[in-house]
Amino acid sequence: MEYTSVRSRPGIRKAAADKFSEWWGIPAEIYLDCMDKCISGESIYNWYICLDGERIVGGAGVIENDFHDRTNLTPNVCAVYTDEVYRGRGIAGVLLGMAVDDMRNRGVSPLYLVTDHTGFYERYGWEFLCMVRETDGGNMTRMYIHG
């Protein structure tokens, strides 16, 4: 497995945006816009990728807000995903660690993350912080912090 970021490997941006779009059902253009801002230096945030050869099998990003009402809890790790056949190999843990380390090296800490999972993120040093309301449907979801 190879781990990289869009900032350090900008040629992967289109394939990465397409893959995140496939995983999450959000238009690839939205991911491309975020990725282009990180590549150009307009944003300090980044996107992290796991490759098996040339195949993207996992990813995560850091953005300002991951669709929740607590806009003061920023930035957010988002779009954490590992292809189903690759799960259980620690890929998500490596990607989360990359995000935390990269942002800390840029002077950004803590990071926040919204999820409906319980027990998974705690394995990687994340702590439950509070419940937040999703902006799209008004449902409550779990907010984690890593500092």
N, C-alpha and C positions, 0 to 999 in steps of 0.2 A: 504494500500500500504506500502511496505517496500522499503527503499532506502539503497543501500549499494555500496561498491566498490569491484573491483576484488582484490585489495591489502588486504582488510580486510576480504574478503571471497574467498580465492583462489580456493575452491572447485567448484565454479560456472564458472570458466574460460572456460571450454569446451562448456558448454551450451551458455555462453555469446558470444563466438567466432562464434558459429554456428548461433546464432540469428543475430548478426551484419552482417554476411555473407549473410544470407537470406534477410535482409533489404537492403543491399547496393550492392550485387552482386560481392563482393570482396572475394577471397578465405579465408576460415576460418583459414588457416595456417598463413596468414599474421596477422590476429588479435591475434591468439595464440602466435606468436612470440613477439608481442608488450606486451601482457598481461604477458607472462612469464618474460620478462625483468622488468616489474614493480613489480611483485611478488618477484623476486630474489633481487631487490634493484639495479639492473644494470641501471635502468631508474627511475627518480623521477616522471615520468608521471604516469597516472592512468586511469582506466575505471570505469564508474559509471552506476549502474543498478537500475531500478525500477521493483519490483516484485509484482505480485498479486498472493499470495500463492507461488507456485513454478514456476509460469509462468512469464517469462521475457517480460515485456510490454513496456519498454522504456530503452534507454541507450544513453550514450555519452562517448567520450574519450578525452584524451589530448595526442597529439603526436608532434613531431618536426615540420612536414610540411604536410599540407593537400592538396598536389598536385597543388601547385601554384609556380610561378616564383620568388616571393619575399621571398627568403630564410632567409633574415634578420628579417622578421616579424614572430617571433617564441616565444613560442610554440603555437600550434593551437588546439582549441577545434574542435573535428571532430565527424562525424557519429551520430549527434543528431537525435534521432528518437523516436517516440511514436506510438505504434500500433494504427491504425485508430479508433477502437472502444473506445480507452482510451483518445483520444484527447479532448482538451477543459477542462481538469481537473488540469492543471498547472504542469503536470509531467515534461515536458521539462524545465520549469522554475526552478523546484527543482534541476534537474540534472545539469543545468547550474550553479546554485548557489553552488552546491557541488564542481564542478570543480574549480570555481573561489576561493572559500574559501580554498580548499585543496591546490591548488597551491600557494596561497598567504601565507598560513601557512608554506610552504616549501621555501618561499623566492622568488617565481616566480610570477612576475607581470610586465607588463600587459600580457594578453592573447589575441590571435587573432582568428578569425573565418571567413571562407569563406562561402558564401551562395548566392543564387539568390533570397532569400526572402527579402521583404521590409516590415518594420513595425513590424515584429514579435520579433526580438531580441532586439529592442529598449525598449520593455516592461520590459526587464530584465537587463537594465543598459548598454547594448552594444551600441556603437556609430559607425556610418559609418566612415571609415578612408579613403579608396581609392579603386580604381579598380585595380585588379591584373589579370594576365593571367594564365589560367589553363595550367598545364604542358602536359596534354594528348591531348587536341584538339586545344589549342590556343585560346579558347573563353575567353572573359573578364567576371569576376565575382566580386561580392562585398566583400570587406574585412572590417570586423568590429574589434573593439578593446574594451577591458574591462580592466580598470586599477585601 
